[in-house]
Amino acid sequence: MEKLLVFVYSIGILIRIYLSFSDFSTSIADRVEVSTPLNSWKRVIEGVSLYNENLNPYDGDLFHETPLALVFFSNLTSTFSDFYVSLVFIMCDLMTAFVLYYTSKIYTENLLEKQTKRKHVYYKEFNKLLIPDDFSVINPFYVCSVYMLNPYTVFSCIARTTTVFNNLFLAICLYSMVKRHRLLGCLSLVLASLPTFYTFGLIAPLMLSCVPTDSKKKTGSFIFTFLICGAISCMLLYLCYTIMNDWAFLDSVYGFILNVRDLKPNIGLFWYFFTEMFEHFRALFVCAFQLNASVLYVIPLSIRLRRDPLLLATSLLTLTAVFKSYPSIGDVGFYLSLLPIHRHLFYFMQQAFIVSCFFVGCTVFAPTVWHLWIYSRSANANFYFGVTLAFATTQIFLITDLLFAYIKREFALKHGMKRMINGKEARLMLD
């Protein structure tokens, strides 16, 4: 298995190196599915150029990264040549895969330990539902393979999107959850949420993963985790203020995301709705869409998935990638790499084949329809939005199927697989 892992790493690195220094890199970076106003490397370079000329990059509608990111990328581009900057992105992707590998390994080992402790409450004929011991070796390999070889993450790295760094912080946050490292988890969560506030919802699984076994201390643990995240957020925001000497960046970063000012097409749903919407309805629907993308699902999912914080985190990341205002395929590729961690649920999933076909179809049709719309002028915005709507629906079906599989497995472990209604075999189905 170690040789296979090294082989996967090598193939993933070689693909990234080859494409990063080929003529394809520019075309990939220009794709609306890959680069958005929030993660575009071209916008970063222009913002850094303005900053180096002592001009405020937040004066216009060009740069939407935080001042901390501005300073980091300014030092990165001034210290390293273009060749080594690409290698930095590749190394970050490699580190993300490495962290996800150990996250999966520790999580599966924890599941096996819980399974051993809870055998007495399981149904007597539950053997085929148990997690095999070799999952602790195989699952991490699958997670690493999916991340390193997934075209979504590969293209995101080649385009040098800042999503690469965001994914690294998210991976560290997930690792902190399974290791129950509160401080590291809070720091990585805040760093991942600083450019875009949507992922701050992961504070819920972080709280649940760090909670002590003593029920009397749970409330105090929740409050303590929240206060640490709040304190780190305040310190980093104040550090951003000291860099720029004003708070204008708040509107350029968070105001831009909230108000959806750039309606350039992407793989999300916001751009089409707000292009077609009457202006006097805009405020209402902005609030509705943003609530749906940020906090609407956090509490109900946290209550239902309180015993499995990592599945909760996977669910929230999926919903965020679908509903946030400026999603990219880098966000989708990250949560897809988490699916092999939950391989014990695949047995109960019913729509995997259909979802896979739609993923492939949407991935192929999106650039095709874009070319017909923008270059051939034989299509219009409705065609491209149809593909993005199908892509969003596919992701919703995927996460719904996964969550329903979790519920069915819980039920089967306690009550068995066969259920009879009026003398006939009954099945739990997702309609």
N, C-alpha and C positions, 0 to 999 in steps of 0.2 A: 504493500500500500504506500510505503514511503517513496518508492521509486515512481509509482504512478503520480503521486503528489508533486514530486520534483518535475516530472514530465509536464504536468498541467501548468505549473508555474512557468516553466520554460516556454511552452507554446504561447501562453498568454502574454508573456513579456515580449517575445519575438514578434507577435502580431502587432502589439502596440508600437514597438520600435519601428517596424517596417512601415506601418501606415502613418505614423507621426512624421516621418521624413520623406513621405511620398507626395505626389501631386494630389492625392485624394484628401489630404488633411484639410486643405482650404475648402473644398466642396462640402466636406462633412461639417466643418465649423459653421458654414453658412446655412445649414439646414435648420428650419424652424422647430423641428422635432427635437433637436439636440441643444441648440443655444436659445436662450430666452433673454429678455432685458435684464434679468437678475443674475444670470451666470455666464453671460457672453464674455469671452476673453478679449474680443475687440474693444468692448466697452471698458474693460479693466485697463487695457493699454492706454486708451484715450484719457481715462480718469487719472492714471498715473502721470501721463504727460502734462496734463493741466496742473497737477499737484507739484510736479518738479519745476514748473514755470511760475510757481507761487500764485497760481490762480485757483479759485475755489471750484472743485469739480462738481459740487452740489448746487451751483447756481443755475444750471440748466436742467434738462431732462435726459441726461446722458448716463450718469454714473449712479448706481444704486447699491453699491457695497458699503459696508461700515467703514469708518475711519481706521479701525484696527486692520481690516483687510487691505485698505489703501496703503498703509505704511508697510505691511508685510509684502504686498506685491511690488511696491516701489523698491524695497530692498532686494527682493528676489530678482527683478529684472535688471537692476543696476549691478548686482553682484555676479550673476551668471549670464552666459550667452544664451541665445535662443535654443541651441542644442541642449544645454544642460537644464534649461527650464522645462523642456519636454520630458527629460529624464526625471525631474522632480515630480511631475504629475504621474509618471509611470510608477515611481517608487511609492507614492501615496496610494495608488491603486493596489500595489502589491501588499502594502501594510494593511489596507482594509481587508483584503482577502485573508491575510494572516490572522488578524484579530477575529474575523468571523469564523475562521476555522476553529480557534480555541473556544469561542463562544458556543459554537455548536457542540463541541466535545464536552464541555463542562455541563451544558444544559442537558444533554442526553444522559450523562452520568447521574445527574440529579434526578432525572425522571426514573432511571433504573433503581435508584435508591428508594425513591418514594413508592415505586411499584412493589418492591420487596416488603416495605413496611405495611402496605395496605392490602396485601394479598388476602387477609382474613375477611375483608368486606366485599371481595369480588365474588361474582357468581361462580359456582363450582365448575362450569364448563367454559372457562374463559381463556384457555391456554392459547388459542390462535390469535387472541386480541392483545396478548402481552408484547411488550417491546423486546425484541431479541437483544442479547448482549452485544452482538457485533455492530449494532446501530451506533455505538459510541465511537466506532472506527470508521464505518462507512458514511454516516451522515456528514461528518466534518469534511470528508473528501468531496462529497457531492456539493456541499455549500461552496467550498473553494472553487470547484470546477465551474459551477454555474456563474459565480462572480467573475472569474478570470476569463471565461470564454463566451460570456453573454454579449451579443452585439451591442446591446443598449449601453452597458458599462464600458465596452471597448470604444465605441464612438464618442461617448462622453469624455473619456480620457484623451483621445486623439484630438478632440476639439478644444482641449484645455479649459473645459468649463469649471467654474468654481464649485460645482456640485461634487467634484472629486474630493475636495477637502471636507465638504459637508458630510459626505458619506463616511469618511474616516472618523469624524467626530461621532457620528451616529453609531458606527461599529464599536467604538470605545465605550459609548454609553450602554449599548446592549451587553457588552462584556462585563461592565460594572454591575449590571443588573444580576447576571447569573453568578457573579462572584460576591455580590452584596457589598460592593465598595461604594459607600454613600458619597464621599467627597469627590472621588474621581467621576462618578456618575453625574453628579450635579454640575461639575466643571465642564465635562464633555457635552452635557445636554445644553447648557447655556451657550457654549461656543457654537453648537450646531443650530441653535435657535436664534442666535444674534442676527444673522443675515435675513432670516425669514422666521417669523414667530410661530408658524404652523406647528412645527415639531415640538413646541413647548408642551403640548399635550402628553408627551412621553413622561412627564413628571408623575403621572398616575401610575404606570407600571413601575417606575423607579421607586415611588413610595411603597408600593405593595411588595416589591422585592426586598426592600431594606427593613421591612417591619419585623419586630421581634416576635418570638412565639408567645410571649406573655401578652394576653389580651388587654391587660390594664395599661400597657405601654404603647399600644398601637396609635392612639390619638396623638400622643406626644411625639412618636416617631414621624407621623405624617407632617405635623407642624414643623418639626426640626428640619426635615428634608425640604419642605417648602421655603423655610426661612433661609436655608443655605443657598438654594437656587436664587431666591430673591436678592440676597446680599451680593452674590457673585454677579448677577445681572446689573445691579446698581453700580457696582465697582467698574465693570467693563463699560457701561454706558457713560460713566463719568470720565473714564479714561479716553473714550471717544471724544468727549467734549473738550478735554484738555488738548487733544491733538489738533482739533479744528478751531478751538476758541469760540464756538457757538453751537447752537442746537439745530442748525439748519439741516443736518444730516437726518434727523428724525423724520422729517417730511419726505426727504428724498428716498429714504429706505422704507420706512413703515407706511408713511402716507401714500407712497407710490403703489405699494402692494395692496393696501386697503381700498384705495379709490379706483384701482384698475385703470390707470391713465393711458397705458400703452395697449392698444387693441390689435397689435400685430398677431396673426394667427399662431397658435401653438397646439399641443395635443390636449389642452384642457377645454373647458366648456365656457369660461367667462367671455372670451373674445367675441364669440358670435352673438350671444345673448345681449351683451351691452352695445354691440354695434347696431343691432336692430331695435333696441329699446328706446321708448320716448324718454326725453330728459327728465320730465317731472316724476317718472317712476324710478329713476336711477337710484336714489338714496335708499328707498325701501328694498330694492332687490340686491343692492350692494350689501346691506346688513344681513339679509336672508342668506345670500350665497356665502358670505364670510363666516357667519355662525355655523353654517352647514360644514364648511371646510375646516373649522378650528375646534370648536368646543362641543358641538351638538352630540357627538357619539362618545365622548370621553367618559362621562359618568355612567350611562347604561352599560357600556361594554366593560368598564372597570368593575361594576357590581357582578356581572355574569362571569367574567374571566379572572376574578380575583385570585384564583388558585394557580393561574398560569400567566404570570406577568409578561413573559416573552411572546406568547401568542397574542396577548393584548397589544404589545408594542408592534408586532407585525401587522395586526389589524388596523391600528391607528396610522401607521406609515402608509399602508395601502390606500386608505381613505383619503389621507392627505395628498398622496400622489395623484388621485383622481380629481379631487375637488378644489385644490388650491388654485390661485389665480394664474400662476405662471409655472406649470409643471413641465418637466422635460423627461426624456427617456432615461436619463441618469437616475432619476428618482424611482422610476419603474424597475429598472435593472437591479437596484439595491434591494427592494423588498422581494423581488423574484428570487434572489439568492438566499433569502431566509426561508423559503418554502421547504427545502429538503430537511431543515431542522425539525419540521413537523411531519416527517414522513410516516409516522405511526398513525396519522389521520387519513392518509391517502386511501386506505382500504374502504373507507366510508364515503369517499367523494364520488359523486355521480356524473359530474359534468366536465371532467378533466379533458376528455378528447375534444369536446365542442369548444371549450375555452382555448385550448392549444391551437385549434384550427383558426379561430378568430384572431388570436394574437399574430399568427403568421400572416393571415390575410390582411389585417390592418397595417402591419409593418410593410407589406409590399404595396398596398394600395395608396397609402398616404403620400409617398413621393410621386407616385404615378399621377394621382389626381391633382397634386400641387403643380406638376408640370403642365397638365392639361389646362389648369386654371390660369396660371401666371404667364406661361410661355406660349402655349398653343392657343389660348383664349377660346377653347372649345368647351370649357366648363365654367362654373362659377363657385362662389363661396359655399353654396349649399352642398356641393359635392364633397368638398374637403371637410366641412363640418359633419357630414354624414359619416365619414370615416372616423373622425375624432369621437363622435357620439357612440359609434359601435365599439371603439377602443375603450371608452369609459365604461360602457355597459359590460364589456367582457371582464374588466377588472372587478366590477361589482359582483358579477356572477362568480368569479374566482374566490373572492373573500367570503361571500355568502356560503358557498359550497364548503369552504374550509371550516368556517365557524359551525355550520350545521353538522359537519363530520365530527367535530369536537363534542357536540351535544349528543350525537348518536353513540359515540364511543363511550362516553360517560354512562349513558343509559344501559348499553350492552354489558359493560363491566359489572354493573350492579344487578341487572335483571336477566341477562342472557340474550342470545341473539334471536331466538324464536319466540314470537308473541302470537297468540291465537285470539281471534275475534269471531264469535259464533261458529267455532269449529274450523275456521279457515286461518291460514297463516297471514299475519299482518306485517306490513313494512312501514318503517318511518321514511317518509319521502319529502323532499323539498319541492313544493309546487310553485 
